[in-house]
Amino acid sequence: MKRVLADSTLRNGLLRIGAAAPEVIELFDYLEDLPLWMKDVAGTYQWVSVSFILNFGLKTREEVIGHSDYDLCGEALAHQYRIDDERVLRGERILSRVELVGRFDHTARWCVTSKIPLHDARGNVVGTAGVTRPLPAQGKGTPADSPLSEAIRFVSQHFAEPITNQELAKACGLSVRAFERQFRATYQSSPHDYVRQMRVRMSCSALVFSKKSLADVASAFGFADQSHFAKEFRRIMGDTPREYRARYQR
């Protein structure tokens, strides 16, 4: 008797045991620093993982769904991503390519990215999916055209420490007044508030992917105490740290 090999695709494997195929995608929400996404043919996001949300410093998936890379990234990076999407929509696969991926803190880091086409039941390409991971032992980079790249790099590396505008201005080779003016014009924020936002948004990953107490998280990310942390977190994210953790730690 001729042996028939079972289909080895993920979807058919799940169907054989009676599971709803989409359920397995929840596993990606438990992987730290491994953003996964799905887009339609127009390049608008239809689903993203928690790591993707944290990478862009957002609160919920609803802030991403229906938006494109042009809403989330600088134009140069978004344009490159769209070129890739068009290749994948033609049926190509992009596997383990090293590229810059933008982040919420106005930096970009080198990552290894793979992207594949998504097909409907008839075999038509109806979208794209991708996953990326940061390269190990790489310093955080910034887009080359950023006039304040040295300040952003400094904040990214020292956000949990006391930081003065004098230090940041010196890193950029500017007077304090010129630095503050350029910074506000570029990032629509004072340097002081930018640092506070950085601390809050960087703490999100620890809230989701660690079991540290709120007091320990507050201390690790440069807040005076848990009360100060909770106040700033709620001001910026709209939730308390406890509420944010409860939403994503299932």
N, C-alpha and C positions, 0 to 999 in steps of 0.2 A: 504494500500500500504506500502510495506516495505521501510523504509527510508535508503538510502545509505549514509554513512558518507564520507565526502570528505577527501582526503589524507591531513594530517596536516604537511607534511614535508615542509621545507622552499622552496625548489625548486618548488614543485607543487603549493604552494601558490603563488609564483611569476608568474608561468606560467598561472595560472587562471586569473590573471589581465593583462596578455600580456607583462610582464616585462622579460627582459633577466636575467636569474638566476644569472650570475656572477656579475651584477651591484651592488647588495646589499653589496658585500664584501668591496666596497669603504668606507662604514661607519666605518670600523675598522681603517682607516687612520686618523679618527678624535678623536680617543680615546687615551688619553695620558697614558703612562706607562702601556699599555696592549698589548704587542707583540703577534701577531698571525702569524702563518706560515703554509705552506703546503709543503710536500716532496713527492717524488716518492718512489718506492719500494727500490731503492738503497740508499735512505737517502739523496738525493741531493735536495736542496731547489728549489721549482718551483714558489713560491710566498711568500712574507712577507709584513707585514704592516709597516707603517712609524715608529711606536714605536719600532719595531724590528730593523730597520735600525739605529735608534738613540741609542738603547741599545748597539750596537756593534761599535758605532762611525763611521759609514760608510756614504757615500755620496748618493748612488743610489741603487736601487734594483739590478741593473746589477752586482754589486759587490758581491751579495749573490746568485743569481740564478745560478744553476749548481754547486754550492759548497756544501760541507757537514759540519757537526759540527767539524770535524777534521781540517777544514780550519779556523774555527772561534774561537774555544775554546781550552783549554788545553786538553791533551789526556785523563786525568782521567774523566773529565766531558763529553767529546765527547763519550767515551766508554760507560758511563752510559746511555746517550741519545740513543745510537744505540741499546743497550739492550732493552730499552723501545720501540723503533720503531719496533723491531722484534716481541715483544709481541702484539703490536697494529696491525701489518700486519697479525697476526694469528687471528684477529677478536676481540681482547680484547679492552676494554676501560680503560684508566687511568684517574680517576676523582678526582680532588681536592687534589692532592698529594703535600706535602710540599717537596721542593727540592732546592738545590743551582743552581742558574742560573748565568753563567759568564757574564761579562760586558767588555766594551772596555777599562776601566781603570785598568784592571788586578785584579779587585776585583770580588767577587761573592756575591749575596745576596739571602736571603731566599724568595722563591716565592711559590705560589700555582698554580700548573700546571694541565691542563687537556688535554688529547690527544685521538683522535678517528680515526678509519679507514675510508678511502675514497673508495667508490665503483664505478664501471662503470655501464653502463646500464644493464649488465647481472648479476650484483651482485658480481662480482669479486673484491677483494681488490686490489686497484691500487696505494695506497699511504696512507699517514697519514696527519692529521692536528692537530695543537695544539694551545693553548693559555695559557698565564701565567700572573700573576699579583704579584707584590711584597707584602710581608706581611707588615702590618702597624706597626709602632713603632719599627722597627728593625734597629739596627746599621748596617752599611756596613761591611761585613766580607771580608776576603781574604783567598785564598786557603792556607791550613795549611802548604804546602811544600814551600811557597814563602820565600826566605831568607831575603827579604826586606819588609815583610808584614807590619811592623809597619810604615815604610816610606810611603807605598802606602795608608795605612789607614789614616795617617796624611794628606797627600795631598788630599785625597777624602773628608775629612771633612773641610779642611782649604784652598782649592784651590783659593778662592777669596781674600785671605789675602796675605800680603808679606810673603814669605817662604824662609828661607836660607838653604844652604846645611848643615850648622852647626846644625840647629834644626833637620833636617832629620837624620843626622848621629847619633846624640845623641839619637833619638828615637829608632834607631837600635842597639845602644850600640857599634858603630864602630867609628874609627877615620874618619875624613873628607876624607882623601885620600883613605882609604880602602872602604868607602861608595861610593864615586864617581866611583871608579874602578868597584866595584861589580854592581852598578846601571847600568852603561853603558854596561857592559857585559850581563846583564840580559834583559834590555829593549831597547838596541840599541839606547839610547838617553841619553843626559845629564839630570840631575835632573831639571835644569832650563828649558830646552826645554820641558821636560815632563809636567811640571806645566803649561806652556803656551798651550800645546796641550790639557791638561785637561780643561783649562778655555774655549777654543774654543769649544770643543766637548760637554761640559756641557751646553754651551750657545745655542746649536742647539735646544734643547727642548723648551726653552723660545721663540726662533724665530718662531717655528712652532705652539706652543700651547698657546701663549699669544699675546696680542695686545700691549705690551710694546714698547716704542720707542727704536730705535737702541741705542740712548745715554743711556737710562735706563738699557738696557741689558748689554751694555759695562760696566757700573758702577757696576751692580750687580755681574758680573763675574770677577772682579778684573783688568779691563783694565783702563789705565790712562784716556782715552777719546775715543770718537767714532772713530776717525781717526786711533788710535792705534789698536782698536778692528777690524776695517775693514781690516787693513793691515795684521794682524796676521791671521784673519779668512780666507782671500783669500790665504795666503801662505799655510795654512794647508788643507783647504777644496776645494780650486780651484775656489770658487765662492765668491762674496761679500756677507755679511749678507743679504742685500736686495734681491739679486738674489736667495739665498738659501730659504729665507722666501717665495718668490713668487712661487717657484717650488712646495712647499708643502702646502701653505695656499691657497686653491682654494675656 
